[in-house]
């Protein structure tokens, strides 16, 4: 075993940890990797090291003290483990073994409030802590993910070279990794990234449901493929084309997959954050609930017996209209997602740079798309998608297409959770007078909660003995 000190360490050789380790090693860094040798993981390090025997810049360890001793000070290490309580267990094992100034980067999908807490806990041990959102799945980790690090800028500067070298490159050759902001901000934006991802996936799912009444998987794939050639192009649209075409024997694999959607929580965290910050984030919660509804398969089977097929009326599919509706719904999804980050940034004083965030999301991550490149440019002049002509022009033009899409769903008895949310949000956000005056009157009636008046300054509150 080499006595040379490593420049970087990776803790955890799961799918993501292994891929990212190889990515780091490819860039020429001296690397130490660690995985526990228990609980069914006895062979993990040995297998990884044998598969990479030819690489002379990797040292493998199953002994934590030796792993830590093998890294040059100040030690820099990335932990790639399942988010949740395991992270705390690992940190509690690491803290006593590390030295002042060492840097731990948590590259999992940790909750941003846990990251804030762990950042403070690490500081009390003299350890620097970075919460880094990493997107791109296994392939991204291996070939170039999008990386969203949050923590102290001085700590980031010490690990920037490694993180920036392994990240994807944008259209201009710049790295898709940039310092995001203090404490939990990196994990917060990764959480919102995933919320946007949930909606993008759900919109494609709703289109698939609307189209499949009259079109085969292959035909839907052809339509999506043509959309992916223009301004709508995105990674999720691209993989959906491949998924629709995939066959197992003479059957489409997609038709064999059980219709119960899973989730690991980041979508619901985004929705909860929006509730806590008091910001409408209707599409993400619709997407999360659509997944939850799908998981109630037994109830659905039972209840479906109550419904007569005549309750579904044939509807005309207009592909041009569906495409425009999809464009609009995606814009609203991104408007809501970036707005959520803007509120968080203002509330927590993070100073997020949205043009930069759109840029590092233009490649490497799951929601990379042509739109993200446009937003990178647009955010240099505007703070909100609703202030961008590019966005509002399309939404004004596409409102009727969104409406037609909802009508098609209603006629076909196909739910359009996210399309509907996007439409209602757009209608409300462009309506001067909403019926919320009645809510205020009701609140005042039963609870003396007071109301403001249209004929008085907003600073004045009234109560009526109804
Ligand atoms: C990514 C993905 C990744 C993961 C999510 C999906 O950016 O690489 O978002 O983080 O696939 O955890 O989570 P669900 O299981 O909740 O869909």
Boltz pocket constraint, residues with backbone or C-beta under 6 A from the ligand:
constraints:
  - pocket:
      binder: B
      contacts: [[A, 109], [A, 134], [A, 135], [A, 136], [A, 137], [A, 194], [A, 197], [A, 262], [A, 263], [A, 264], [A, 265], [A, 266], [A, 267], [A, 365], [A, 366]]
      max_distance: 6.0
